């Protein structure tokens, strides 16, 4: 029993790494999603092309390949990253590409008369986006952002390939040492599920707070 307690502690230590990856990767993905999503609808052609190239590249290539490039190939260009930093960068850029299309679609869904009204009021482009467009678009983004965060959580398992000791890596260690597959992988299955539930609950709570008093208005 004491032996299995030690193995459980090992998996829980891996769970902390998974939480770190999820939080930092989601933060990076959120920033990148807004930059690329707004870049896709910018009035400047080169910026639109750059944002489109980023989105299509990271959506069209495998997260496994992206992770290996970040961790194993970038050092040849003089950019050596720790396993944690490489995992966060690869996950954030990958999920951010999907989030960018969410941002673009939500912003474009704001009624045209709202945009025209901001022009008539002589608001600057920043004021239009900050005070009129984004407050209406953000509630539309949240459900899909929550899904993206859960997808990122599940994708953290790929970092075990670069020997980062996340939950999946630690479960493989326990399996190798005990010969049992059921216990360690059932444990991380439950942990992934509980983490996904926490993300869903957090996003729903934020959405309720953001849309409080707007029933019948949206």
C-alpha positions in Angstrom: 0.0 0.0 0.0 2.8 2.4 0.9 4.4 1.6 -2.4 1.3 2.6 -4.4 1.0 5.7 -2.3 4.5 6.7 -3.5 3.5 6.0 -7.1 0.3 8.2 -6.7 2.5 11.0 -5.4 4.6 10.7 -8.5 1.6 11.0 -10.7 0.3 14.0 -8.7 3.7 15.7 -9.2 3.2 15.2 -12.9 -0.3 16.7 -12.5 1.2 19.9 -11.3 3.4 20.1 -14.4 0.3 19.4 -16.5 -1.5 22.3 -14.8 1.5 24.6 -15.4 1.5 23.7 -19.1 -2.2 24.2 -19.4 -2.3 27.6 -17.6 0.8 29.0 -19.4 -0.1 27.5 -22.7 -3.6 28.9 -22.5 -2.3 32.3 -21.7 0.0 32.3 -24.6 -2.7 30.9 -26.9 -5.1 33.7 -25.8 -2.6 36.4 -26.6 -1.7 34.9 -30.0 -5.4 34.3 -30.8 -6.3 37.9 -30.4 -3.2 39.2 -32.3 -3.7 36.8 -35.2 -7.5 37.0 -35.2 -7.5 40.8 -35.3 -4.6 40.7 -37.8 -6.8 38.6 -40.2 -9.2 41.5 -40.4 -6.7 44.3 -40.3 -6.9 46.9 -43.2 -3.2 46.3 -44.0 -2.5 43.6 -46.5 0.9 42.4 -45.2 -0.5 42.0 -41.7 -3.4 40.0 -43.0 -1.1 37.8 -45.0 1.2 37.2 -42.1 -1.7 36.3 -39.8 -3.2 34.0 -42.4 0.2 32.2 -43.0 0.6 31.6 -39.2 -2.9 30.3 -38.8 -2.8 28.0 -41.8 0.7 26.7 -40.9 -0.1 25.8 -37.3 -3.5 24.3 -38.1 -2.2 22.4 -41.0 0.8 20.7 -39.3 1.0 18.2 -36.5 1.5 19.3 -32.9 4.0 16.4 -32.6 6.1 17.9 -35.4 5.8 21.4 -34.1 6.9 20.3 -30.6 10.0 18.5 -32.0 10.9 21.5 -34.1 10.7 23.8 -31.1 12.7 21.5 -28.8 15.2 19.8 -31.2 15.6 22.1 -34.2 15.5 25.7 -32.7 18.7 25.0 -30.7 20.5 24.8 -34.1 19.4 28.4 -34.6 20.8 29.4 -31.2 17.4 29.3 -29.4 17.7 26.5 -26.8 14.5 26.1 -24.7 13.8 24.1 -21.5 11.3 21.2 -22.0 8.7 23.3 -20.1 9.2 26.4 -22.3 9.2 24.3 -25.5 6.0 22.6 -24.5 4.3 25.9 -23.6 5.5 27.5 -26.9 4.3 24.6 -29.1 1.0 24.2 -27.4 0.3 28.0 -27.2 1.1 28.6 -30.9 -0.9 25.5 -32.0 -4.1 26.3 -30.0 -3.7 30.0 -30.7 -4.1 29.3 -34.4 -7.5 27.8 -33.8 -8.4 30.5 -31.3 -7.6 33.2 -33.9 -10.4 32.0 -36.2 -12.7 32.2 -33.2 -11.7 35.8 -32.6 -12.1 36.7 -36.2 -15.6 35.1 -36.5 -16.9 36.7 -33.3 -15.6 40.2 -34.3 -17.2 39.9 -37.7 -20.5 38.8 -36.2 -21.0 42.2 -34.5 -23.8 43.9 -36.5 -22.6 46.3 -39.2 -24.8 49.1 -37.9 -22.7 49.0 -34.7 -19.5 49.6 -36.6 -21.1 52.4 -38.6 -22.3 54.0 -35.4 -18.8 54.1 -34.0 -17.5 55.7 -37.2 -20.3 58.3 -37.0 -19.3 59.0 -33.4 -15.7 59.7 -34.7 -14.2 57.0 -32.4 -10.7 55.9 -33.2 -10.1 52.3 -34.4 -8.8 51.4 -30.9 -11.9 53.0 -29.2 -14.2 51.2 -31.6 -12.6 47.8 -30.8 -12.1 48.4 -27.1 -15.5 49.9 -26.1 -18.0 48.7 -28.7 -16.9 45.7 -30.7 -15.0 43.5 -28.3 -17.5 43.8 -25.4 -20.1 42.3 -27.8 -17.8 39.8 -29.4 -16.2 38.4 -26.3 -19.3 36.5 -24.9 -19.5 34.7 -28.3 -15.8 33.6 -28.1 -16.0 32.2 -24.5 -17.6 28.8 -25.2 -15.2 27.9 -28.0 -12.2 29.3 -25.9 -13.3 26.9 -23.2 -13.2 24.0 -25.7 -9.8 25.1 -26.9 -8.4 25.2 -23.4 -9.7 21.6 -22.8 -8.1 20.5 -26.1 -4.8 22.1 -24.9 -5.1 20.3 -21.6 -5.4 17.0 -23.4 -2.6 17.9 -25.9 -0.2 18.4 -23.0 0.3 14.6 -23.1 2.6 15.1 -26.1 5.3 16.7 -24.0 6.1 13.3 -22.5 7.9 12.8 -25.9 10.5 15.3 -24.9 10.9 13.8 -21.4 8.9 16.5 -19.6 7.5 14.8 -16.4 3.8 15.6 -16.9 1.1 13.1 -15.9 1.4 10.9 -18.9 5.2 10.7 -18.5 4.8 9.7 -14.8 2.1 7.2 -15.6 4.5 5.5 -18.0 7.1 5.5 -15.3 4.7 3.9 -12.9 3.7 1.3 -15.5 7.3 0.4 -16.2 8.1 0.0 -12.5 5.0 -1.9 -11.5 3.9 -3.7 -14.7 0.4 -2.4 -14.1 -1.3 -0.4 -16.9 -4.8 -0.2 -15.4 -4.0 1.7 -12.2 -1.7 4.5 -13.4 -3.7 5.2 -16.6 -7.0 5.0 -14.9 -5.6 7.6 -12.4 -4.6 10.1 -15.0 -7.8 9.5 -16.9 -9.8 10.6 -13.9 -7.4 13.5 -13.3 -7.7 14.8 -16.9 -11.5 14.5 -16.6 -11.5 16.5 -13.3 -9.3 19.2 -14.8 -11.5 19.5 -17.9 -14.5 19.8 -15.6 -12.8 22.6 -13.7 -12.0 24.5 -17.0 -15.7 24.1 -18.2 -17.0 25.3 -14.9 -14.6 28.3 -14.8 -15.5 29.4 -18.4 -19.3 29.0 -17.7 -19.0 31.1 -14.5 -17.0 33.8 -16.4 -19.6 33.8 -19.2 -22.5 34.2 -16.7 -20.7 37.1 -15.1 -19.8 38.7 -18.4 -23.4 38.5 -19.7 -25.2 39.3 -16.5 -28.1 41.7 -17.3 -27.9 41.2 -21.0 -30.7 38.7 -21.4 -32.9 39.9 -24.3 -30.3 42.4 -25.4 -27.8 40.1 -27.3 
